[in-house]
């Protein structure tokens, strides 16, 4: 539904922890801001 790319693993982990600590409302807002139709992004990421 949503993703972010990072060059460094430690930055990605820090961001993941930040997102996980947030509310469900904030997580849904994050997804809907970048993927309002909730498309499956697998095909885009698999390339």
Secondary structure, DSSP 8 states (H G I E B T S, - for coil): ------SSHHHHHHHHHHHHHS-HHHHHHHHHHH-TT----HHHHH-
